[in-house]
Amino acid sequence: MEKKPVGVEIFDRIAHRYDSISRFLSLGIIPKWQRELVKGLEKPGKVLDLACGTGDAGALLLNKAESVVGLDYSLPMLKVAKEKYPEMLFVRGDALNTPFPDKTFDTVIVSLGLRHFENPEKGLSEIRRVLKSGGEARILEVSIPKNPALKFLFLQFLKRIMLPLGKLRSKADVTKHLYETIVNFPHYEELLNLARTVGFKGGSYKPLMFGMATIYTLKG
Ligand SMILES: C[S@@+](CC[C@H](N)C(=O)[O-])C[C@H]1O[C@@H](n2cnc3c(N)ncnc32)[C@H](O)[C@@H]1O
């Protein structure tokens, strides 16, 4: 396999503690966001959970989907995922260059993964490639509230609370990476524009918790 993507090394290191770190840093809110991500997907067909990590988002669809495949580059994350969800299929691979043929999946979900890719546009393009025509991609990402006062408060929270708290539970570079990926991500309309550029037919987004996270729905 080619050089390890930048956004993977950290997860290799923290895999066995990832679930507790992410619960701690998000004050326990992530499972609620993941349930929101898959809400309304009654017949999701063949599902790809891209950058599946420890598998929680994809696992929410196990009872409804024809099949659920989780892909991640981090073997330690996949090991934890397989222990948690032995019935789910996991594949190790790069989200920017997956081993799946064109138009394989009816639904692709990405829970808190896209902003870790070296190139989110390439990630979107790969999602588009493996999605069937008429299929749906759902992307959950941390975002920055649009409201100027909330934006200020959220950025202060990230800098003054999340960064120092994170340092207590993990290495400083982990929270620094988390912070930088949130700040540098193409949020809202910017992401929808990128999606259109790579061939999605349409898209919309739904802010959660005043825009601290956003779910993007893209039509293949
Ligand atoms: C924040 S975790 C999210 C995991 C899970 N989806 C969740 O909701 O908890 C980000 C994941 O993206 C994976 N990742 C980052 N870049 C990747 C890439 N290029 N290809 C595959 N996985 C990647 C990491 O290994 C990590 O497991």
The ligand as a Gaussian input file, in Angstrom:
#p B3LYP/6-31G(d) Opt

LIG

0 1
 C      -12.415000      10.915000      13.446000
 S      -12.243000       9.283000      12.859000
 C      -13.934000       8.924000      12.490000
 C      -14.234000       7.468000      12.649000
 C      -15.711000       7.073000      12.572000
 N      -16.242000       7.255000      11.241000
 C      -16.542000       7.794000      13.600000
 O      -17.565000       8.382000      13.256000
 O      -16.190000       7.714000      14.786000
 C      -11.525000       9.515000      11.252000
 C      -11.140000       8.204000      10.562000
 O      -10.736000       8.527000       9.222000
 C       -9.732000       7.586000       8.857000
 N       -9.026000       8.126000       7.687000
 C       -8.395000       9.314000       7.561000
 N       -7.881000       9.446000       6.324000
 C       -8.215000       8.312000       5.646000
 C       -7.980000       7.854000       4.329000
 N       -7.315000       8.586000       3.430000
 N       -8.469000       6.646000       3.976000
 C       -9.167000       5.868000       4.861000
 N       -9.402000       6.250000       6.121000
 C       -8.941000       7.454000       6.518000
 C       -8.892000       7.464000      10.118000
 O       -8.097000       6.308000      10.109000
 C       -9.972000       7.454000      11.201000
 O      -10.384000       6.149000      11.518000

